[in-house]
């Protein structure tokens, strides 16, 4: 009895700490502590369960094996992954969480389903279904982000709906038949068709829509955990899973709003824009520009030297070129020269919301200088120079002014309000969405062609040779 | 109240709590939050441990349980660490 009180108490504290952890993660000041708090809560929950179930020697052996393997792999992955690959890694971790829920449900179905009631059997079916979709969907998402998988042409035709609907029907048949024969054919039908369905719904989605999918899959993994909670009868698991599921949905909605896409069109609309069809994004050709001005880093440096207020607009191209440190150096140089520097961060800059903030934080940019869209937009008219680095769709003025543009309605950074705009880009290729950008043809815009890192280093050396940033020694 | 309806209440309240807790987050924190929430979803470790305990001397079930424990822990440990790595980088001016 006293043990039960103890473990119940531990569970309650764990739920409380998990809640506080998630809440704290929403403020910059408390986020790190909150994450650690959530980790402690997780440890407590495990401790409470171990006290409750008192594993025997054989169980301990297997627990130790699983813990050593999973824990070690987790540490190694987490410490070695570069910040630019964060979306892939979140997808990978997420897939493994889904796989864990799937395995639990399959294990119970195969070996422990004698005398299971209807609730348990339905929970098993749900857990297998959601767990399998989370797993295979996340792995496909990871592979696509890594560039290991492209978007096959058939997935852009309506054929994919036929395939996916057939798979969904097969999964449903498996789920309905499962209670009659938990360890038999229906289980495997459900496992296989759900896994393939995860592949089928993720594969057609390309480019800029990928983060939305990862966020949604993150929500699914919460649902899978909650379902596993029903299977093994753990309320703690149900609460935590439900919280994560709800959180993932909110985040997904936030991302869709920022891109002016509805969740339905992300899921069923296929890759946005025709050029994304060949996969990977950024595939489009020279999209018929006629009034392009290009300039050298030298001219750009001269404009910077005379500016009083400079705004950088970093995009994923910056991260790909690993140029965030060079950018920070340039910003420092300008600040020493008395220039007011800030960074305009679009909600979906990078490949996940907040990804760009992480990348710039890695380069020691103070986060007060990272201004969100609503804060920075009114500031552009009094900005002398804007430098766009590897961003494209998020600065496209057509999104505001051209109702025929596919981007129309998406909130964008209004850099065309600034006095002078330099766009650093490798070529005139289209962005993720494959849509041409009217900004490039504006009279105050000049293109600086080249790799972001090379251009930034060019700017640095030009500015240094002009004597910018040197402390003036007066005799 | 049956155990099932009790569990449903828990599910309902947990979902509402999740919606409330995460309502307002600055975009800066969306990626860390996603990865932190992702780590928490690895709480499936509890189900894996229960499965191992229930397995008795069924070797196949022990193996499935241990595999699932490994994958769930990979999610938990990796998720929390990677989130910590990201958040450690959010410094303020002059914090160094």
Interface residues (C-beta under 8 A of the other chain):
Chain A: X18 X19 X21 X22 X23 X25 X26 X27 X28 X31 X32 X34 X35 X36 X38 X39 X42 X45 X46 X49 X50 X53 X55 X58 X59 X62 X63 X65 X66 X67 X69 X70 X71 X73 X74 X75 X77 X78 X79 X81 X83 X86 X89 X90 X93 X94 X96 X97 X99 X100 X101 X103 X104 X106 X107 X108 X110 X111 X112 X119 X214 X215 X218 X221 X222 X224 X225 X226 X228 X229 X230 X231 X232 X233 X234 X235 X236 X237 X238 X239 X240 X241 X242 X243 X244 X245 X246 X247 X248 X249 X250 X251 X254 X255 X258 X345 X347 X352 X353 X354 X355 X357 X358 X361 X362 X364 X366 X367 X368 X370 X372
Chain B: X3 X4 X6 X7 X10 X11 X12 X13 X14 X15 X16 X17 X18 X19 X21 X22 X23 X24 X25 X26 X27 X28 X29 X30 X31 X32 X33 X34 X35 X36 X37 X38 X39 X40 X41 X42 X43 X44 X45 X46 X47 X48 X49 X50 X51 X52 X53 X54 X55 X57 X58 X60 X61 X62 X63 X64 X65 X66 X67 X68 X69 X70 X71 X72 X73 X74 X75 X76 X77 X78 X79 X80 X81 X82 X83 X84 X85 X86 X87 X88 X89 X90 X91 X92 X93
